[in-house]
Amino acid sequence: MDLMTLAIIGIIAMVVLVILGMNLGVSMFLVGLVGYAIASGSFKTALYLFRTVPFTTASSYTMCVIPLFIIMGEFALQSGMSKGLYDTCERWFGKFPGGLSLATIVSCGGFGAICGSSSAAVATMGKLALPEMQRYKYDDGFSAATAAAGGTLSWLIPPSTGFILYGLTASVSVGRLFAAGIVPGVLLIVAYMVACAIVCKRNPSLAPRGESYPLKEKLASLKGLIPIIVLFGVVIGGMFSGFFSSTEAAACGAFFAIIYTLICRKLSFKVFIDRMNSVLKSTMMIFQIMMGAYVFGYFLTITRLPQNLAASIAGMDVNRFVIIGLMFVLYIIIGMFMDTLSAVLITIPIFYPIVMKLGFDPVWFGVIIVLVMVLGTISPPIGINLFIAAGLDKSISLASIYKASIPYVIALIAVTIIAIFVPQLSLWLPNLIYGAA
C-alpha cells in the first residue's frame, strides 16, 4: 500500500474510533502502532514503540512541569485565592455599566496566572460571579457567556497548559512561550472588556450598575491580590530571570500554593488526598493522550505525510498568510468539536513542519494555535466553555448563551487577526527577556 494512502486511512480510522467512543489516547496509540507496523513491515519494530514510548514519556524530567503546575492550580483554588481576586475586582469595577461582567473578565485573567485550565477557570469564576450578577438582575445568558469567554484567558496568561504541551511536543522553549502569551493575553482582556462595555452601553438592561464602594474599601480589598501576585511573581519572575527552569518554577509554585493553603487553614488530610486524586486524574489523562500522540506522530512521520504535505503547501503559488488563514479556519472547526489539548497534540505533527517550511517563528505559531483553539471553545454550536457555563445554572438556556457569546467571539477573532499580522506582539517580550532566537 502507498504510504500516503496508509496515513490518510490511519487518520480516518483514528477519528472513527473516537466518534465510536474509544478514548482518544488509546485510539491514537492503537492506530499508530498498527500503522507503524504496516509501514515499516515489521511488527517487532512497532512493539519497540509500545515498550519505549510510555516509559520515556512518563519518566521525562521535562514532563514533570505538567503535574506540578496542576498541583499549583488545585491548591491555589482550595486556598480561596480566586475569591479574594473576584472580590477585589468587584469593588473596583462594579459601579460601571456591566461592572460585574468587567470584574469577571479581569478576575479570569488573574485566575489564569495560577491555573492553566480553561475549563477550570469557567467553572471556578462562574460559581463566584453568576450569583452576584443574578443578584443585580443581570441577563443570565450574558452572565454565563462572560464567564465562558473569560475562561479562555487561562490558556494565554502563563502558566498555560496549552503552551506547556505545545512546547514539549514541538521542542520549543516553554519559558519563551509563557512570555509570548502575556501581551496577547492582556490585549484579549482589554478586547473582552471593550466588547462588554459596548454591549452594555447599547443595552443597559443586560447588566445594570453594581454597588459603588468608598476608596478606603477599594484599597483594603487589594490585599486579596497579594497571594496571587506573590505566586505569579515567584513562578514567572523566577523563570524569566533565569533563576529557575520551567520545571523548578512549577515545583516552587506548587510548594507555595500548598503552604499557603495550610496557612489559611483550608488543608486537612482529606482535602489533600482529594486534591491529589484530582491532580492524578488530570495528569494521567494528559499523559495518556501524549503517549498516544507520540506513537501516532511516529506513524505519520514514517509515512512522510507531514513532510510531503509541508513541501506541497510551501510550493503553492499563494501568499504564506493564506495558508495560515486556512489553518485558522480548520483549527476553529476542530476546536468546536474536540477537546483543545487533544486537538493541539493531534495537529502539531502535521502542521508544525508546514509552518517551519513557510519560515514562520515557532513561538509565534504557538500563540496563534492557542488563540484559534480557544476560539473554538466559545464558538457555537459545540464550544465546550459554553456548555460548562450552562451547567453552572440549569435555568439558563444554551441558546441565550450562544447569542450573548457573539461579541466575545468577535473580540477574540480581532485579537487573533492582529496577532497573526503583527508577530512582534507575541515575540517582543520573549526576545527582550531571552534574546532574539
N, C-alpha and C positions, 0 to 999 in steps of 0.2 A: 504494500500500500504506500502511496505517496505520503511523505511525512507531513506536508502541509494539510492534506486531507485528514490525516490522522489527528492533527492538532485541532482542527475545526470540529471533528467528531467528538474529541475529548471535551472541548468546551461545551458543546451541546449536551453531552452526557452528564457533565457536572451540573449544569443548570437544571436539567430534567430531574436529577436525583434530589436537588434542593427543593424543587417545586413539589416533588412527591413526599417531602417531609424528612429527608435524611439530613442529619447535622452537616452544616457547611464544611467544617474542618474535616470530618470523616469522608465526605463526598470528594473533596479536593485530594485528600490523601489517597483514596481508593482509585480514583480515575488517574491521578498522576502516577501511581505505582504500576497499574496495568498498562497505561500508555507508554511509560518509560521502558517496560519490559518488551513491548511490541516494537518500539522504535529502535531500541538497542539490540534486539534479537537475543537478549539474554535475561532470563528471569532471575538468574543468580545475581546479576548486576543490580537489578531492581530491588532485590531483597537487601542489598547492601544499603540502599537508601532507607529501607524500613528499619534497619539496625542503627544507622548513624544519625539520621535527621532528628528524631525525637530527643536523643541524648545531647547532641550538640546544641540544639535549641534551648532545652531546659537548663543545661549546665553552663551556658554562656554567661560570663560576668556582666557583659553589657545589658543582657536581658533583665538583670536584677532591677533595673530602673523602673520597670513596669509595676511589679508588686509593691515596691517601695512608695511610688507616687500614689498608688491606690490606697495603701495604708495611711498615708498622709491625708488624703481626702476623706477617708472614712472617719478618722478620729477628729479631724477638724470639724466635720459635720456633727459628730457626737458632742463636741465641746460647746456647741452653741455659737460658734463664730458667725454663722450665717444670720442668726437672729440679731446679733449686735450690728452687723453690717446693714441689714434691712431697716432697723430702727433708725440708724443714723441717716440713711438716705431719705427715709420718710420725713424726718424733721426738716431736712434741707430743701427737699423738692415738693413736699406735699401741698403747699399752698398754691402752686402754679396750676393752670388748666392741665388736666391729665397728670397731675403731680405724682400720684401714687404709681402710675404707669412708668413715668420717668424714673422714679425711685426703684422700681422693679428692674428696669433695664440696667441702671448703674449698679444695682446690687448683684445682678447676674454677672456683670463684668468683673466686679470684685470677687465674686464667688469662683470665677474662672481661675483666679490666682491661687486657689487652694484645691481645686477639683478639676480634673481634665475631662470629665464626662459630661456630655451634653444632656443626656437623659437624666442624670442625677441632678443637674442644675435646674432643669424644668420641674422635676418632682419636688426638690427642696424649696426653691424660691417660690414656686407656685403655691405650696402649702402655707407659706408665710404671707404671700401677697394677696391671694384670692379672697380670704375672709375680710381683710382690711378694705379691699376695693368694693366688695359687696356691701360692707357697712356704709360706705359713702355713695351707694347707689350707682356704681359703675356698671356699664354694659357687660354682661357675663362673657359673651363671645370675645369682646375686645380685651378684657382682662386676661382670659386664657391664652389668646393669641400673643399678647405681650410677653407672658411667661414663656411660651413656646419659642418665640423669637429670641428672647434674652438668653435662653439656654444654649443657643448656638455659639455664644461668645466663649464658652468654656473650651471650644475647640481651637480658638485663636489665641486667647490670653494664656501664656505659659503658666504652669506646666500642662501641656496638651497631650492627651493620649494619642491623638491623630498624628501630631508631629513626631512623637516618640516612635510609633510604628513605621511611619514613612522613613524616618532617619535610619532605623535599624534595617529595614528592608532594602532601601536604596543606597545604604552606606554613606549617608550624609550626616554631617555633624548635628547632633541634637541641640547643642548649645546655639549654633547658628540659626537653626530653625526656630527655637524659642525666641531669640532676638528678632527674627524676621516677622514673627507674628504680632509683636507688640504694637507697632504703628498701625497696621491694618486693623488690629483689634480695637484700638482707640477710635480710629476713623469709623468703624462699624457701630460702636456705641453712639457716637455723635449722629451718624446717619439714622439709626433707630430712633434717637431722641427727636431729631428733626421730623421724621415721618410721624411720630406720635403727636408732636406739637401741632403739626399741620392738620392732622385728622381731628384732634380735639378742638382746634380753633374753628374748623368748619362745622363741627357738630358737637357743641359743648355738652349736650345731654349724654354723650358716651362716657364722659369722665369729668364729673364735677370737681371743683376745687376741694382739696382736703383741708385739714386743720392747719392754722398758722401758729408757729411756735416762737417764743421770745428768743433773742440771740443767745442769752445765757444758757437756755436749754439746748439750743443747737450746738453750742460749743462743748457743752457737757457730754453730748451724745457722741462726740468724736472719739471718746475713749473706747467705744465699741469697735473702732477700726484698728486699734493698736495690735491685737493678736494677729490679724491678717497681714498688716504691714510688716510686722516682725517676721512672720513666717515667710512671706514673699521675699523680704529683704535677705533673709538667711539663705533661702534656696536659690533664687535667681541672682541675687547680688553676689553670692559666693561663687556661683557658676560663671557669671560674666567676668568677674575679677580674676578668674583663673585659680582661685584658692581651692575650689572643689572641681572634680569632674562631675558630669551629669549624674552618675550613679551615687557618688558621695553626697552630692547635694540632695538627692532624693532620700538617702538614708538619714541625713541631718533633719530634713523636713519631717520625715516620719517620726523620728525621735522627739522632736519639738512638739508635734501635734499630740503624741501620746502623753508627754509630760504635762502639757497644758490642760488636757482633758482630766488628768489626775488632780492637778491643782484646782480645777473647777469643781472637783468632787462629783464628776459625772462618769467615773470609770470604776466599775465593780468587776469582779471576776467574770460574772455572767455577761456583762456588756463587752468585756474584752474578747471573750470566746465568740460572741455573736458577730462582732465586727470582724474578727479574724476569719470566721467562716465566710462572711461576705467577701472579704479580700480573696480568700482561696477560690471561691466560685468564679469571681471575676477574672482572676489570674489564669485559672485553668481554661476558661472559655477563650481568652485571648491566646494563650499558648497553643491550645488545640487548633485554633484557626491558623496561627502562624506556622505550625508544623505542616498542616495540610497545604498551606500556600507555598511553602518552600518546596515540597515534593512536586506540587503542580507546576511550580516555576521551573524545576529541573526538567520536567517533561516538555514544557513549552520550549525551553532552551535547546534541547536535543533535536526538536523538530525544526528549529530555526525560524519558527513563526514570528517572534518579536523582531529578530534581526531582519528578516525579509520584508516584514511589514514596514519597519523603520526605513529601510532602503527605498522601498516603493513610494512611501509617502514623501520622503525627503526629495525624491526625484520628480515629484509633481510640480508642474509649472504654475504654482499658486503661491501667494504670499504665505509665509510661515504662520502668520497670525490667523489665517483662515483655518489651518489645521488645528490650532489651539481652540478656535471657535467651535469646530466640530466636536472636539473633546469636551468642551464646555457643555454643549447640549447633551452629549452622551452621558456625562457624569451626573447631570441633573436628573435624567431619566433613571439612571442606576440608583441614585440616592433616594428616589421616591419609593423604590420597591425593595431595597436591600439595606441591611444594617451598614452604617458608614464604615466601621472598622473592617468588616468583611470586604466591602467594595474596594477600599483602598488596597488591601492586600492582594485581591484578585487582579486588579487592573495595573498595578505598578510594573510587574514583569513585562506587560505588553506595551504600555505607553511610555515608560521611562526611557527605553532605548530610542524611541521616536523623538522624544523631546531633546535628548542629548545630540542626536543626529542633526536636529534643526538648529543647534547651537544655543539653546536656552540655558539659563542658570538653574541647577538642580534645587537650590534653596528657594528661589522664586517659584519654581514649579510646585514645590511642596506647599507653599502658601496658597497658590491657585487651586490645588487639589482640595485643600481643606475648605476653602471658600465655596467651591461649587458643590462639594459633598454636603455641607451643612445647609446649602440652599435646598437640596432635595429633602432635608428633614422637616422643612416648614412649607414645602410646596404641595398643594392639593394634587391628586386625591389621596396619596398614601402617607405623606410626611409624618414620620414617626413621632416627632415632637408634638404635633397637633393632637395625636391620639393620646399621648401621655398627659397633655394638658386637659383634654376632655375627660380623662379618667379621674382627675382630681375632684371633679364635681359632676355627678351623673346627670344633674338637671340641666347642664349646659349642652346645647345641641352642637354636633360636629359641624353642621352647615354654617352656623353663626361664627364658629372659629375659623373656618375656611375663608369666609368673606372678610373677617377682620384681619386676617394674616396678610392680605394682598399688599397693603402699604409697606409692611416689613419685608416682604419678598422683593418688592421694587427697590427698596433701600439696599438690600443685600446684593441684588443684581448690579446696581450702580457702583457699589464699592468694589465688586469683583471686576467689573469692566475697567475701573480706574487702576486697580492692582495689575491687571493684565498689560495695560498700555503704559503704565508708569512703574517699571520694575524697581526703580530706586526707592519706592515707597516701602518695599519689603527688604531691599538689600542695603539700604543706608545704614541702619543700626548694626547689623551683624558685621558689615565691613568696618564700621567705626570701632567696634569692640574687639574684633578678632583680626582685622586687617583684610585687605582685598584677597579674595580666593584666587 
